Amino acid sequence: MIPLIPVMIPLIPVLMPSPLTPVPLVPVPQDPVLKLSLARSVSMIGRALACGNAGKNSGNFGNFPGNGPGGSGSIAHKAELVALMVEFLRAEPPEAPRTRLRQRALSACAHLVALEPPLSDSERSELLDTALASVLGLPAPESGKNPEPPGAQDLLGDALGALSELLRGLLRRRPNPGGLGDIFTHLGPWIRSPRPQERLRALGVSQALLGTFLRQLRLSSLAPFQALVPVLALLAPRCSDGIPRIRRLSLDCVRTLLRIQLCYQGFSRDHRDELLEGLQEGLENPNADLGHSCSRIGLVLSRRIPPEQLLGLLLALLESWDDPEPESARGAAAIGNAVLRERGGILQDKVPELLAALHARLHSLQQQQQQQQRAQEAPRAEPQLQRAAQSSVLLLALQHPRSVVGCLLGSALPFDGPTCTMWRALGTEPPLTSQILELLLERLSREIPFKESKSFLPGGAAERVATALPLAATLALDELMSVPEAAAAVLERFPELFPALLLRLGCALGVRLPRALQGRDRAGLEPCSCAAQTLKAMLARAGNDDVVQDVGSAGGWELMEIPERHHDGIALLAGAMARLCGPRLPPIVRSLIPVLGSALECQRVTSSAFLAELLNHNVVNDLLLLEPLLDALTALEKDSCLLVRVLALRGLGNVASGSPEQIRRHGSQLLASMVNGMDDKDDPNNLLALEAMSSLSKILDHLEERDVQSTLLRVAIRIRPFFDSEHAELRHSSILLFGNLSRFSRSDAEVFSEQILNGLVTLLLHLQDPQPDVVKACKFALRMCGPSLGCEGLREMFGNHLREERGLHYGEFINDAAKFLMRSHPALLGRLISTNLFYFKSPWRELRAAAAMFTGFLVLHMDEEQGQQVDLDQLISALKLLLQDPVPAVRVKVAETLGRLVRLL
């Protein structure tokens, strides 16, 4: 045994309390034997000083004397002595222990901390960190070529015992939850160490520390156990550690911690809690289902943690997801989800905080996954943890769907990866998905889709700016549609989803993003493209990929995003729906008909375009939708939007294609709408008249004479001015309609013959129209008018020479026509020539030349008596004026006509 007197003599001024100026410490000895003797001496003196005050107050913790408040001894330069021992610990090599210096230095510190004055926070922190590192950080026992020295394990065990003694001494200085929590703050990195031996030692120390705290706990009143959540979140995940012994120690620590909590709630220390019994089962078995065991632990925690500490526990468990041990990270997730499942119902006010924490955790996991992919490393726990995060969101949504939807809709646009992951999680549970869809549809219908923004330029049109919530709801629906499990809910909600997304597409047309979003990544964020994509995704998820492909092959999806062609794209969609999924239409139609009265013009346009095209298919008749659709579209005659009125007439005309057998039944209603459309005064470009004429032509094919006799003359007079319209579509439609009307005048030629004669010259001249479609319409009209002209020669000529597939030698044809007219209707000569003179000023050179030619042939075939009907001076003046036409072909025809006039002079 080494003599202690020589070693202790230099320390007497340091160890004894003195009011004099402190004496500096002796230099730190370098000799190992001297250091060991010095540490042992300090330990013995500290214990002796503490024993001298044992009778004052024994405190509440441990069996050491003088550890209660006011019961400890005091020592001068205590901090310097503790610092000396800390230096001893730091100087020890990080290898298997060969001497007892660690143990002696730790024991010395354990006795010193019990004495006055107390250490400062920084001194206490430094002591804790150094002591823990000097013991817990030692390497694992070695074997093979470099076995550890004899007795190393005994020395390590003694050092661990001394470390536990030190920790208990520090706890006695602060015998409260704060002191316990402070120690575990320093123990935390070791409990979560990636090295098994460090975790094992740290948990062994933790077990002893918690056991001591429980045994010596004395409470005079109920109080919250503030250290519960941070310590529990540190220990509970270790219950799924890959090493059975660590799992056992962790579970024992958790059970002890919960017993302490019961004491703070007023129970005695020996109270047996049934929930805490039996948790050990399963953790000992290496093949046990650790996820199930952690769920059982979470169930116990959820029933023993005070409600006000639940949020803190869940947030702390989320922080444990980045545990270096994958099994423990998954265990933390399983425990947290079990707590959410059991007690999430009381956390409605905490939903935003929980979702924010889950978002942060998902963001971290996705970043780790990306880093691993770049480094081509094998994935660790990230996929399982991502699924756990989705389960957490799902559990929250099952209990607070409205709050979860509200929070997620408030996420920044465009949605980032974690937000999309959370939305997709809501699509994995069909009953919940149906509820989420309902909430999103409610937002779409309730929120204003856009706001009008005044242009900064003088006289500029107002711009439509998208509002955030409908845009977010549309993006959310798109994410939900990407989940295969959502198919059942989408099918259930299809009658609501389809019209809502269809109208959303209409409302997003021509709408720009808010300025706050214009600088961000706009991929998938354009309102109209986003709405179209969501509608396509919904149709595909509902099993209607054929509809998506059918519309896409016709370019319909692109048309829907073009403001001028939007209604054409919607018509293509309606046609595909009618052909491919007709049985789904009735509820959709019932939803869209009320929208025809919407205050938003864009919704009226979209709904009227869809419903109008449905009438082009017989399925609406089979589904008993014809009459509701006819009534709804007829009611749009007075709509303030011209396009809506045009689409309504188009829909009424589509009945001729979709349900021709129903035309006669609804003939009067259809005819009245068409006539009203042609008489509409608010039609500056005659678009409504064009649609009315085109639709009426289709309807007339299925009506009889008595059905249209009352409107025949009125319509003929109304369409006559369009024969010479500058728009080819109007010329074509009006002439075609005139031909259709002519069919109904045969039984009573006098009723309609005057109109035919008035339009005859125009029809004959437009056979030279520059537009082929107009020429075809004229051929058809003349063939239809032929029987009503009272001239068999004209009828045969029109029937033989004006067939669409045959070419026409116009000079010969108009010569023959003039000859037959002069024979059958000589009294018409003046009217025929005056009409031709009108076309001398036609904007089309072909018609000017044809009018000159027609006039010449009329002159050629008239006799002297008929010539008296002609004002030759007027005719010659007109021909001279036309002789100055810039087009040579016109001048040639004028010259030929002047030559034929010689016989009359």
QUIGI-V268947 format. One record per pair of residues at least 24 apart in sequence whose C-alpha atoms are under 6 Angstrom apart, sorted by the first residue. I is the first residue (numbers start at 1). GAP is how many residues later the second one is. Records with the same first field share a line. If there is no record, write none. Layout:
I=GAP ; GAP
This chain:
14=62 ; 63
15=60 ; 61
16=59 ; 60
17=58 ; 59
36=65
39=65 ; 66
40=64
42=66
43=65
46=65 ; 66
47=64
49=24
60=156
61=111 ; 155
67=47
72=43
73=42 ; 43
74=41 ; 42
82=27
94=44
95=43
97=55
103=56 ; 59
106=56
107=55
110=56 ; 59
136=62
140=57
164=41
177=50
181=46
194=130
200=46
207=46
214=46
222=42 ; 43
223=41
229=84
233=83 ; 84
237=91 ; 94 ; 95
238=90
240=50 ; 87 ; 88 ; 91
241=86 ; 87
244=40
294=37 ; 40 ; 41
295=39 ; 40 ; 43
298=37 ; 40 ; 41
299=39 ; 40
302=37
326=55
337=55
345=54
359=59
362=56
363=55
390=32 ; 35
394=32
409=63
424=55 ; 56
427=53 ; 56 ; 59
428=57
430=56 ; 59
434=55
440=33
444=26
464=47
465=46 ; 47 ; 48 ; 49
466=45 ; 47
478=56
481=56 ; 57
487=54 ; 55
490=52
491=51
495=92 ; 93
501=34
503=100
505=26
506=96 ; 97 ; 100
507=95
547=29
567=42
570=40
571=38 ; 39 ; 42
574=36 ; 39 ; 40
605=39
609=38
612=39
615=36 ; 39 ; 40 ; 43
616=38 ; 39 ; 41 ; 42
617=41
618=40 ; 41
646=42
653=42
656=42 ; 43
664=39
690=40
693=40
694=39
697=40
705=39
732=42 ; 45
735=42
736=41
739=42 ; 45
742=42 ; 43
743=41
749=39
765=82 ; 85
768=78
815=42
818=39 ; 40
819=42
830=39 ; 40
849=41 ; 44
852=41 ; 42
853=40
856=41
